Amino acid sequence: MKKNLVLIGMMGSGKTTIGKEISKKTDLKFVDTDQLIEIYENMKIRDIFEKKGEKFFRIVEEKIIFKTLKLSGQVIALGGGSFLNNKIRSEILKNSFSFWLFWKNSEILKRILNSKKRPKLDFLNEKDIVKLINTRSKIYLKADCKVNCNKLNKSQIADKILKIYEHKKNIG
């Protein structure tokens, strides 16, 4: 049984892009949990937050992620807040390999500031976003591996992760 390779990190860190890249280079199936939630709820994440609230979203998110984690041999891109959930994090750390896609705050800010699909950021200014990044980073540090993505392209990041994943798979 192949352990899942789980990508965590801030919104805008490239989890979906890197996940697809890893999937292309391997026989691992790519899964984006935010996309699964949108399919399940038949609405965009932004609309779920607006119409049903974050609490509802987090309940659905947990359900979808646990269902996803039951399968093996996947590359899974988690939503930015998913790894903050103790139950989700515990399950991932127990049965998967997790990789935090780490970027400098300035790079994350540049990537997300003008995005319309980031509902959590609608009411936050730059200072508040940096605070959010710093708070979440303390939890992201619990991932199996921190991958410094600064100055790397998507192919280099994917190769770096795959090298570690293959090594962990062989010793774990």
Secondary structure, 3 states (H helix, E strand, C coil): CCCEEEEECCCCCCHHHHHHHHHHHCCCEEEEHHHHHHHHHCCCHHHHHHHHHHHHHHHHHHHHHHHHHCCCCEEEECCCCHHHCHHHHHHHHHHEEEEEEECCHHHHHHHHCCCCCCHHHCCCCHHHHHHHHHHHHHHHCCCCEEEECCCCCHHHHHHHHHHHHHHHHHHC
